[in-house]
Structure formats: C-alpha cells, structure tokens
Amino acid sequence: MKWHRPFLSCLLASAISGTALAQPADLPVAPATTTEFPDGVSVAELPDGPVYTDSRGHTLYGMDMRTLLRWGPDPSQYCTDQCLETWQPLLAPDGAEPNIMFPEGYGSRANQQHKEKMQAQGYFGEPQKAPDWTVIDGPQGPQWVYKGWHMVFTRRDEKPGSAGFDGAQEFTWNSLKYVPPVPQVDAPPMVTTKFAGGAYAFSDQEGRILFTGVCGDDCSAWEPLAGGFASRGIGSWQVNRIGDRAQWTYRGKPVFVAGNADEPAIPAGATILRPEG
C-alpha cells in the first residue's frame, strides 16, 4: 500500500485514569481494521501466530508508549542513543508528515481536564476508531505507529522468523501480532465471533466456542445452543424444533456450546464452527 499525501488525521486514543494502568500483557491485541499495510510491511506466520514483518522478513515490535510514562512526559522520544543501537525504528516514507502526537497528560490526575481540552482541539477520539497505521515524530524523524500506542521497530540482532524479544523490558517491547479484521456475519443475536486457534470461530455472548458434530457414548459435554420455539432463522442459521427442545443449526448442522470460555476446548469428534467453514 502506498501513501501519496501527507497525513491529516489526529491521534485516536482514549485516556485511562491515573490510578492503575494495565500492562499491555493484560490488554488483548485489537483486531486489524484493514488488510492494507504500509509499503514493505507484510504478515508472516510464526510458531506462536502471525506477526507483522518488514521487507526483510524481520518481526516488527511495538514500543508501547504506555509503559514509559515514568520516563518522561513524551515517551515517543524515549528510544535514543543506546536504545537505537539495539532497536531500529521503522521510519515512514520521505515526505510523510506526522499525524498523531503523544497525548500530554495521559495517566495524570489532571487527566479528565486534559482530555476535555484535547477533545476540544480535535486530538481525541474513541480508541476502536483509531487507524491501524499512523505516523509520529520520533527521535529519528517521522516513524510508523501501530494502533496509536506502539512505535514500530525491528530488533537489529534478530534473524527473520524470530520473535524472541516479545515482552522485553517489562512489556515495553511487544511483537506486533496480526489479528485479522472481525468478519461481518449474519447470525442470531446470541451469536458472535471470537479469534481462536488462529482464525475466527463462532461463539456465544459469553465467549464460549460453538461447535458441531455427532457425540459418541458420552454426550455430557455436548450442550445444545438452545433456541426459542418462536425464533426465526437468519441466513444459514435455523432452529430445529424436532423433539421437546429447540436447537439452533448452522448450514443444517446442530450447534453446541463449549463449556469453557477461556480455552477453545471441544469434545472428541466435534468441529469448531467458523464463519467461512
């Protein structure tokens, strides 16, 4: 993807109150909103999952500015001198103009007042609307930023195909994991999608994976996705009203609910239901 004109948008990120600040490890990686990346950036499959890479195949890392608040008022200027001997910034193309700035006052007690000021000046928006790739004025010039907070670097001494410095320096440095855009699906209100096992799967509102199949001798883990007798089907989803219990089906197959929302564990003989499966 080529960028032909100066960037005009501003940083779209929300301020978090100055008490407890969640570490990046506690924050799930937000799905991408586009499949178009800056020139030279692509996605590579690593053993732990897909990550963004540069034109040489080196894993991209995000320097999470939220972890550097104690360093100074503008963490975007953190990586200089010795840091630059280890980490190489992914610079924006010649002529690119910065279109975001680190929100001064982030995490401070005066946060709410500052947030209102920034909103009035047009510098704030909802984080879920933030573009994937923006440009900030880094120590070596305009530099790519991922998801509004992660200044993009590569590790100078790392070979392609490795992400061995993920979580380095107390999660200041995190490999830029690629989570595909959320698919748009026609489904009943209680059905949504969840990224599990390297791809999106259908789940219920509690995050439990949906699956299909035929149980063997032990059907205790096969909980039907219950439907109402008055429920109307939508798209590939219909309600089977045979017997004394209504159950949702997907493409004619009975739908069941996994018992654990934290792990996509399903019983033997079952198949996870995926939007494009």
C-alpha positions in Angstrom: 0.0 0.0 0.0 1.4 3.4 -1.0 0.9 6.6 0.9 0.9 9.5 -1.5 -0.1 12.5 0.5 0.5 14.0 4.0 -1.5 12.5 6.8 -4.3 14.6 8.2 -5.9 12.6 11.0 -5.0 13.0 14.7 -4.4 10.5 17.4 -7.4 8.5 18.2 -6.8 7.1 21.7 -8.6 7.2 25.0 -7.0 8.3 28.3 -7.0 6.0 31.2 -7.3 7.3 34.8 -4.1 7.8 36.7 -4.6 5.0 39.2 -3.8 1.5 37.9 -2.6 1.3 34.3 -3.0 -2.1 32.7 0.1 -3.6 31.2 0.0 -4.5 27.5 0.0 -8.1 28.5 -3.4 -7.6 30.1 -4.8 -5.9 27.0 -5.8 -8.1 24.1 -4.4 -7.2 20.8 -7.1 -5.3 18.9 -8.1 -6.8 15.5 -6.8 -5.1 12.4 -9.3 -2.8 10.7 -7.7 -3.1 7.2 -5.8 -5.6 5.2 -3.7 -2.9 3.6 -0.4 -2.2 5.2 2.4 0.4 4.6 4.9 -0.4 1.8 7.3 -3.2 2.9 5.1 -4.4 5.7 3.5 -7.9 5.4 2.3 -10.7 7.6 4.4 -13.8 8.4 3.3 -17.0 10.2 5.4 -17.8 13.2 5.0 -20.8 15.6 3.1 -18.6 18.1 0.9 -17.0 15.4 1.1 -14.4 12.7 3.1 -11.2 13.1 3.8 -8.1 11.0 7.3 -8.1 9.4 9.3 -5.6 7.4 10.6 -6.0 3.8 13.5 -8.2 5.0 11.2 -10.6 7.0 12.2 -9.2 10.4 9.5 -9.2 13.0 8.0 -5.8 13.8 7.9 -4.8 17.5 5.9 -2.1 19.1 7.5 0.1 21.8 4.4 0.6 23.9 4.5 4.2 25.0 2.1 3.5 27.8 4.8 1.6 29.7 7.2 4.5 29.6 5.1 7.2 31.4 7.6 7.3 34.3 10.4 8.0 31.9 9.2 11.5 30.8 6.3 13.5 29.5 6.7 12.3 25.9 7.6 8.6 25.6 7.7 9.0 21.8 11.2 10.4 22.3 12.4 7.5 24.5 14.5 5.5 22.1 17.7 7.3 21.5 21.5 6.6 21.9 21.9 3.1 23.4 18.4 2.2 22.6 19.0 2.9 18.9 22.0 0.6 19.0 19.6 -2.3 19.7 16.3 -1.2 18.1 15.9 0.1 14.6 12.8 2.4 14.0 10.5 1.7 11.1 10.6 5.1 9.5 7.8 6.5 7.4 8.5 7.3 3.7 10.2 10.5 2.7 7.7 13.4 2.7 5.3 11.7 5.2 4.1 14.2 7.9 3.3 13.1 11.5 -0.4 12.9 12.0 -0.5 11.9 15.7 1.1 13.1 18.9 1.5 11.6 22.3 -1.4 12.9 24.5 0.3 15.1 27.1 -1.2 14.4 30.5 -2.1 10.8 29.8 -2.4 8.9 33.1 -2.1 12.0 35.2 -4.6 13.3 37.9 -5.5 16.1 35.6 -6.4 13.6 33.0 -10.1 14.4 32.7 -9.4 18.1 32.3 -6.7 17.5 29.8 -8.9 15.0 27.9 -11.6 17.7 27.5 -9.0 20.1 26.3 -7.7 17.6 23.8 -11.2 16.7 22.6 -12.0 20.4 22.1 -8.8 20.7 19.9 -9.7 17.6 17.9 -6.9 15.4 19.2 -9.0 12.7 20.8 -11.5 10.1 19.7 -12.6 6.6 20.5 -9.8 4.0 20.5 -11.8 1.5 18.5 -11.9 4.0 15.7 -8.1 4.5 15.7 -6.5 3.7 12.3 -4.0 0.8 12.3 -1.0 2.7 10.9 -0.2 6.3 11.8 2.9 8.5 11.9 4.5 10.2 14.9 7.6 12.5 15.1 10.2 10.1 16.6 13.8 10.9 17.6 15.0 10.0 14.0 12.1 11.6 12.2 8.6 10.5 11.1 8.1 6.9 12.3 5.3 4.4 12.0 3.0 3.7 15.0 0.6 0.8 15.2 -2.8 1.2 16.8 -2.0 4.6 18.2 0.4 3.5 21.0 3.1 1.2 19.6 6.0 2.9 17.9 7.3 0.4 15.4 10.8 -1.1 15.5 12.8 -4.1 14.5 15.5 -5.7 16.6 18.9 -5.2 15.0 20.4 -8.5 16.1 17.4 -10.7 15.4 17.1 -13.1 12.4 13.9 -13.3 10.3 11.4 -15.7 11.6 12.0 -15.0 15.3 10.1 -13.0 17.9 12.3 -13.8 20.8 12.1 -10.4 22.4 8.4 -10.4 22.8 7.6 -8.8 26.2 11.1 -7.5 26.7 11.8 -4.7 29.3 8.6 -5.4 31.3 6.4 -5.5 28.2 7.8 -2.3 26.7 8.6 -4.2 23.6 6.0 -6.5 22.1 5.9 -8.3 18.8 3.2 -6.8 16.6 0.8 -9.7 16.4 -1.6 -9.8 13.5 -5.3 -10.4 14.3 -7.4 -10.3 11.1 -10.3 -7.9 10.8 -13.5 -9.1 12.5 -15.7 -10.8 9.9 -19.2 -9.4 9.3 -21.7 -12.2 9.7 -25.5 -12.7 9.7 -26.3 -14.6 12.8 -28.8 -14.8 15.7 -28.4 -12.1 18.4 -26.7 -14.5 20.9 -24.0 -15.5 18.4 -20.8 -13.5 17.8 -17.3 -14.3 16.7 -14.0 -15.0 18.6 -10.4 -15.3 17.4 -9.4 -18.8 18.5 -7.0 -21.4 17.1 -5.5 -18.9 14.5 -8.9 -18.0 12.9 -12.3 -16.6 13.8 -14.9 -19.0 15.3 -18.5 -18.6 16.2 -19.1 -18.1 19.9 -21.9 -17.2 22.2 -22.0 -13.8 24.1 -20.0 -15.3 27.0 -17.2 -16.2 24.6 -17.8 -19.9 24.6 -16.9 -21.6 21.3 -19.7 -23.1 19.1 -19.1 -26.4 17.5 -20.9 -29.2 15.7 -20.6 -32.9 15.2 -22.0 -36.2 16.5 -21.3 -37.3 20.0 -20.4 -40.8 20.9 -21.1 -42.7 24.1 -20.5 -39.7 26.4 -22.6 -36.6 25.4 -22.2 -34.7 28.7 -20.0 -32.0 27.1 -22.4 -31.5 24.1 -24.6 -28.7 25.3 -27.0 -27.6 22.6 -27.3 -24.0 21.6 -30.8 -23.5 22.7 -33.3 -21.7 20.5 -36.8 -20.5 21.2 -39.7 -22.2 19.5 -40.8 -18.8 18.2 -37.3 -17.9 17.0 -36.9 -17.1 13.3 -33.9 -18.2 11.3 -31.4 -15.8 9.8 -29.2 -16.7 6.8 -27.6 -20.0 7.4 -28.9 -20.2 10.9 -32.2 -22.0 11.6 -34.0 -23.5 14.6 -34.6 -27.3 14.7 -37.9 -27.8 16.6 -37.9 -31.6 16.4 -38.4 -33.1 19.8 -39.0 -31.3 23.1 -36.2 -28.8 22.8 -35.5 -26.2 20.1 -31.8 -26.1 19.0 -30.0 -23.8 16.6 -28.4 -25.2 13.5 -25.8 -23.8 11.1 -26.0 -24.9 7.5 -28.2 -27.7 8.6 -25.7 -28.9 11.3 -26.7 -28.9 15.0 -24.9 -26.3 17.1 -23.4 -27.0 20.5 -21.6 -24.7 23.1 -18.2 -25.4 24.6 -18.2 -25.4 28.4 -15.2 -23.2 28.9 -14.8 -19.6 27.6 -11.1 -19.4 28.3 -10.0 -22.3 26.1 -11.4 -23.4 22.7 -11.6 -27.0 24.0 -14.2 -29.1 22.3 -15.0 -32.8 22.8 -13.7 -35.5 20.6 -15.5 -35.9 17.3 -16.5 -32.2 17.3 -15.6 -29.5 14.8 -15.4 -25.8 15.6 -17.8 -23.7 13.6 -16.1 -20.9 11.7 -17.7 -18.1 9.6 -16.1 -19.4 6.4 -16.1 -23.0 7.3 
